[in-house]
Amino acid sequence: MNKKDKKTPWQKLSGVKDSFIKRDKEVEQSLRTIYASGEDDNLPDLTKLEPKKSYRWLIAALVVPLIVLILCVVAWSGFWFFKSFSGFSGKGLVITIEGPNQISLGQETTYFINYQNPLREPLLNVEIRANFPADFVPTSVTPQINDKVLIWKIGSLAAEQRGTITVKGRFTGSLGTLSAVQAVGTYRPSSYSSNFETMSTKQISYADTVLEGSIQTPEKAVPGDNTTIVYKLANKGRDVLDNIEVRILLPEGFSLNSTSSALGKIDGRNYILNFETLEAGSSTDIILSGVFASGFGGQAHVEARAGNVSRDGAFMPAQISEASFPVLAGDLSLKMVVNGTDHAERSVGYGEVLLCAIGYENMADESLKNVTISVHLDTVNLNEPGKYIKQPLVDWDKYQNTSSSTRTDQILTWTAGNVKGLEEIVTRADDSLEFALPLITTASAGSDSLALKATVFATIEGIGETKMKRTIQMAPMIFKLRTDAALSSEVRYFSEEGAPLGSGPLPPKVGESTVYRVSWNLSKNIHALKDLDVSAVLPRNVSFVGAVTSSAGELNFDKNTRLVSWKLNRMPDNISSSYMEFDIELTPVATDDGKFVDLIGDTTFQAYDENIKENIIQVIKPLNTDLQNDEGAQGKGVVRK
């Protein structure tokens, strides 16, 4: 190192000083960059520290309570919201039913429906509904309500408040029935937004009745002898009974006389009698007189029931009585067979002939002397069995007496004077009387629900050496007259006036098409019909063209079965006729040459007779190209080439 480069101590100190000055300037510049503000670029006085004002405590004081308030509102809202959907865990409205479990039918019964609010808060919208069996007839309720439905609108119910509803009435159902009384309550606790329901049920049984009944019968009965059956019915209760119906199931083979039949209604073997009222403590006797049919023997059973009829028509017996007694074998057995059967009830048609045979046999140990046999042929109305009508159903102008009988009005009689075998019928001897009854062919308008009632009687003047006069009667036979509804079926090419209805060649030609008009006509004078159906199958070489005109109903053709069908829902009493016309097309084939060709198969008419409640059926034979009723087409039915 030379002398020029060597520095003195002062020079060294000066350099250190410059270095510090330079560093201070750099620090100042850095501070100015950070803290300088404003246009004068001055630094703040950093020798003094002045604290800046803060608002954090005020913000905290306001925000924290607000957050707490919001959380409370949300919590309570959620509580009320979810509370309405949660089950009610407490015991709200309490309902109990007081009253008898065992019911005496016809006697006034009282039930108390008690209700209570066990909570320490009110119940709102309180409503109580009482449900009794359908046969219950209320006589009084407390508190009173205007509606027939047993509903009480209680409204609000204070904390721990109680109340009672009183219902009085009579049960009119069937003895032995099990049922229940029920009370249903709805309410809303004041601290809830939803309604709740509670229910109370009391099981009951119809164990007793105020009606008392018994049946009196003879110790024994003999066919043909007058037999009396008495049903004694009493009201042992304290109240009047309304609309009591009595139904007595008569023994088999037993026929009531006209006096007993006129008082009530006969439905098969049931004798039905109605009482508008049966006073408290009163009684009545229902006396039925009649005879057992000849040939009937064995044990006879009779059953009597008394009660009410429900709103839906069901019979509800409150009292049932039964009795049995023996029927001894008679001296003379009688039996009537009509058209091969001995059915006691059947339907027949107008114009039909009834082939009848009355068989008789001596069942006694001695001879029967001077026997007279007769048959009474009465016209009755099925809707009024005890009512006889003068209009005869037998066409006496066509009747042929081939059995030596005598006729007086509607009665045929055979005596020992004109039938030798009736002078004396020895033990176990039998024979028969045969005759035919032609029925009238047409019914007059308004002759609805008529029937022919045939009853056979026999009178015996002596048994062995003992003189007597004893009359024996058979159970009547009922022949219900069906509707006189009839179907006519016709095929035409020309109308009655000669106008063409069809088209194409006539006579029909092989390979060419001829159109014909088919007419179906229904006619009747009596009875309402329903579900009417007329149908026929078309041959393979006949095509269905379509319906032309009709008065009612719908015509259909099934291509698969080739069935033409005409359907009507109903043909009321006051409608006497209906018709349907349609066209068919015949195309003969080579094998049809020189022949009459079928145009339509068997035509079947079916319907339901509403008056006698039976189905009817009629079948008409097939129709071909030989149009006998069509003057313009007569002699033009044979197919030509």
Secondary structure in CASP SS format (residue, H / E / C, confidence):
PFRMAT SS
TARGET T0000
AUTHOR 0000-0000-0000
METHOD secondary structure of the structure
MODEL  1
M C 1.00
N C 1.00
K C 1.00
K C 1.00
D C 1.00
K C 1.00
K C 1.00
T C 1.00
P H 1.00
W H 1.00
Q H 1.00
K H 1.00
L H 1.00
S H 1.00
G H 1.00
V H 1.00
K H 1.00
D H 1.00
S H 1.00
F H 1.00
I H 1.00
K H 1.00
R H 1.00
D H 1.00
K H 1.00
E H 1.00
V H 1.00
E H 1.00
Q H 1.00
S H 1.00
L H 1.00
R H 1.00
T H 1.00
I H 1.00
Y H 1.00
A C 1.00
S E 1.00
G C 1.00
E C 1.00
D C 1.00
D C 1.00
N E 1.00
L C 1.00
P C 1.00
D C 1.00
L C 1.00
T C 1.00
K C 1.00
L C 1.00
E C 1.00
P C 1.00
K C 1.00
K C 1.00
S C 1.00
Y C 1.00
R H 1.00
W H 1.00
L H 1.00
I H 1.00
A H 1.00
A H 1.00
L H 1.00
V H 1.00
V H 1.00
P H 1.00
L H 1.00
I H 1.00
V H 1.00
L H 1.00
I H 1.00
L H 1.00
C H 1.00
V H 1.00
V H 1.00
A H 1.00
W H 1.00
S H 1.00
G H 1.00
F H 1.00
W H 1.00
F H 1.00
F H 1.00
K H 1.00
S C 1.00
F C 1.00
S C 1.00
G C 1.00
F C 1.00
S C 1.00
G C 1.00
K C 1.00
G C 1.00
L C 1.00
V E 1.00
I E 1.00
T E 1.00
I E 1.00
E E 1.00
G C 1.00
P C 1.00
N C 1.00
Q E 1.00
I E 1.00
S E 1.00
L E 1.00
G C 1.00
Q C 1.00
E C 1.00
T E 1.00
T E 1.00
Y E 1.00
F E 1.00
I E 1.00
N E 1.00
Y E 1.00
Q E 1.00
N C 1.00
P C 1.00
L C 1.00
R C 1.00
E C 1.00
P C 1.00
L E 1.00
L E 1.00
N E 1.00
V E 1.00
E E 1.00
I E 1.00
R E 1.00
A E 1.00
N E 1.00
F C 1.00
P C 1.00
A C 1.00
D C 1.00
F E 1.00
V E 1.00
P E 1.00
T E 1.00
S E 1.00
V E 1.00
T E 1.00
P C 1.00
Q C 1.00
I C 1.00
N C 1.00
D C 1.00
K C 1.00
V C 1.00
L C 1.00
I E 1.00
W E 1.00
K E 1.00
I E 1.00
G E 1.00
S E 1.00
L E 1.00
A C 1.00
A C 1.00
E C 1.00
Q C 1.00
R E 1.00
G E 1.00
T E 1.00
I E 1.00
T E 1.00
V E 1.00
K E 1.00
G E 1.00
R E 1.00
F E 1.00
T C 1.00
G C 1.00
S C 1.00
L C 1.00
G C 1.00
T C 1.00
L E 1.00
S E 1.00
A E 1.00
V E 1.00
Q E 1.00
A E 1.00
V E 1.00
G E 1.00
T E 1.00
Y E 1.00
R E 1.00
P E 1.00
S C 1.00
S C 1.00
Y C 1.00
S C 1.00
S C 1.00
N C 1.00
F E 1.00
E E 1.00
T E 1.00
M E 1.00
S E 1.00
T E 1.00
K E 1.00
Q E 1.00
I E 1.00
S E 1.00
Y E 1.00
A E 1.00
D E 1.00
T E 1.00
V C 1.00
L E 1.00
E E 1.00
G E 1.00
S E 1.00
I E 1.00
Q E 1.00
T C 1.00
P C 1.00
E C 1.00
K C 1.00
A E 1.00
V C 1.00
P C 1.00
G C 1.00
D C 1.00
N E 1.00
T E 1.00
T E 1.00
I E 1.00
V E 1.00
Y E 1.00
K E 1.00
L E 1.00
A E 1.00
N E 1.00
K C 1.00
G C 1.00
R C 1.00
D C 1.00
V C 1.00
L E 1.00
D E 1.00
N E 1.00
I E 1.00
E E 1.00
V E 1.00
R E 1.00
I E 1.00
L E 1.00
L C 1.00
P C 1.00
E C 1.00
G C 1.00
F E 1.00
S E 1.00
L E 1.00
N C 1.00
S H 1.00
T H 1.00
S H 1.00
S H 1.00
A H 1.00
L H 1.00
G C 1.00
K E 1.00
I E 1.00
D E 1.00
G C 1.00
R C 1.00
N E 1.00
Y E 1.00
I E 1.00
L E 1.00
N E 1.00
F E 1.00
E E 1.00
T E 1.00
L E 1.00
E C 1.00
A C 1.00
G C 1.00
S C 1.00
S E 1.00
T E 1.00
D E 1.00
I E 1.00
I E 1.00
L E 1.00
S E 1.00
G E 1.00
V E 1.00
F E 1.00
A C 1.00
S C 1.00
G C 1.00
F C 1.00
G C 1.00
G E 1.00
Q E 1.00
A E 1.00
H E 1.00
V E 1.00
E E 1.00
A E 1.00
R E 1.00
A E 1.00
G E 1.00
N E 1.00
V E 1.00
S C 1.00
R C 1.00
D C 1.00
G C 1.00
A C 1.00
F E 1.00
M E 1.00
P E 1.00
A E 1.00
Q E 1.00
I E 1.00
S E 1.00
E E 1.00
A E 1.00
S E 1.00
F E 1.00
P E 1.00
V E 1.00
L C 1.00
A C 1.00
G C 1.00
D C 1.00
L E 1.00
S E 1.00
L E 1.00
K E 1.00
M E 1.00
V E 1.00
V E 1.00
N C 1.00
G C 1.00
T E 1.00
D C 1.00
H C 1.00
A C 1.00
E E 1.00
R E 1.00
S E 1.00
V E 1.00
G C 1.00
Y C 1.00
G C 1.00
E C 1.00
V E 1.00
L E 1.00
L E 1.00
C E 1.00
A E 1.00
I E 1.00
G E 1.00
Y E 1.00
E E 1.00
N E 1.00
M C 1.00
A C 1.00
D C 1.00
E C 1.00
S C 1.00
L E 1.00
K E 1.00
N C 1.00
V C 1.00
T E 1.00
I E 1.00
S E 1.00
V E 1.00
H E 1.00
L E 1.00
D E 1.00
T E 1.00
V E 1.00
N E 1.00
L C 1.00
N C 1.00
E E 1.00
P E 1.00
G E 1.00
K E 1.00
Y E 1.00
I E 1.00
K C 1.00
Q C 1.00
P C 1.00
L C 1.00
V E 1.00
D C 1.00
W C 1.00
D C 1.00
K C 1.00
Y C 1.00
Q C 1.00
N C 1.00
T C 1.00
S C 1.00
S C 1.00
S C 1.00
T E 1.00
R E 1.00
T E 1.00
D C 1.00
Q C 1.00
I E 1.00
L E 1.00
T E 1.00
W E 1.00
T C 1.00
A C 1.00
G C 1.00
N C 1.00
V C 1.00
K H 1.00
G H 1.00
L H 1.00
E C 1.00
E E 1.00
I E 1.00
V C 1.00
T C 1.00
R C 1.00
A C 1.00
D E 1.00
D E 1.00
S E 1.00
L E 1.00
E E 1.00
F E 1.00
A E 1.00
L E 1.00
P E 1.00
L E 1.00
I C 1.00
T C 1.00
T C 1.00
A C 1.00
S C 1.00
A C 1.00
G C 1.00
S C 1.00
D C 1.00
S C 1.00
L E 1.00
A E 1.00
L E 1.00
K E 1.00
A E 1.00
T E 1.00
V E 1.00
F E 1.00
A E 1.00
T E 1.00
I E 1.00
E E 1.00
G E 1.00
I E 1.00
G C 1.00
E C 1.00
T E 1.00
K E 1.00
M E 1.00
K E 1.00
R E 1.00
T E 1.00
I E 1.00
Q E 1.00
M C 1.00
A C 1.00
P C 1.00
M E 1.00
I E 1.00
F E 1.00
K E 1.00
L E 1.00
R C 1.00
T C 1.00
D C 1.00
A C 1.00
A E 1.00
L E 1.00
S E 1.00
S E 1.00
E E 1.00
V E 1.00
R E 1.00
Y C 1.00
F E 1.00
S C 1.00
E C 1.00
E C 1.00
G C 1.00
A C 1.00
P E 1.00
L C 1.00
G C 1.00
S E 1.00
G C 1.00
P C 1.00
L C 1.00
P C 1.00
P C 1.00
K E 1.00
V C 1.00
G C 1.00
E C 1.00
S C 1.00
T E 1.00
V E 1.00
Y E 1.00
R E 1.00
V E 1.00
S E 1.00
W E 1.00
N E 1.00
L E 1.00
S E 1.00
K C 1.00
N C 1.00
I C 1.00
H C 1.00
A C 1.00
L E 1.00
K E 1.00
D E 1.00
L E 1.00
D E 1.00
V E 1.00
S E 1.00
A E 1.00
V E 1.00
L C 1.00
P C 1.00
R C 1.00
N C 1.00
V E 1.00
S E 1.00
F E 1.00
V E 1.00
G E 1.00
A E 1.00
V E 1.00
T E 1.00
S E 1.00
S C 1.00
A C 1.00
G C 1.00
E E 1.00
L E 1.00
N E 1.00
F E 1.00
D E 1.00
K C 1.00
N C 1.00
T C 1.00
R C 1.00
L E 1.00
V E 1.00
S E 1.00
W E 1.00
K E 1.00
L E 1.00
N E 1.00
R E 1.00
M E 1.00
P C 1.00
D C 1.00
N C 1.00
I C 1.00
S C 1.00
S E 1.00
S E 1.00
Y E 1.00
M E 1.00
E E 1.00
F E 1.00
D E 1.00
I E 1.00
E E 1.00
L E 1.00
T C 1.00
P C 1.00
V C 1.00
A H 1.00
T H 1.00
D H 1.00
D C 1.00
G C 1.00
K C 1.00
F C 1.00
V C 1.00
D E 1.00
L E 1.00
I E 1.00
G C 1.00
D C 1.00
T E 1.00
T E 1.00
F E 1.00
Q E 1.00
A E 1.00
Y E 1.00
D E 1.00
E C 1.00
N C 1.00
I C 1.00
K C 1.00
E E 1.00
N E 1.00
I E 1.00
I E 1.00
Q E 1.00
V E 1.00
I E 1.00
K C 1.00
P C 1.00
L E 1.00
N E 1.00
T C 1.00
D C 1.00
L C 1.00
Q C 1.00
N C 1.00
D C 1.00
E H 1.00
G H 1.00
A H 1.00
Q C 1.00
G C 1.00
K C 1.00
G C 1.00
V C 1.00
V C 1.00
R E 1.00
K C 1.00
END
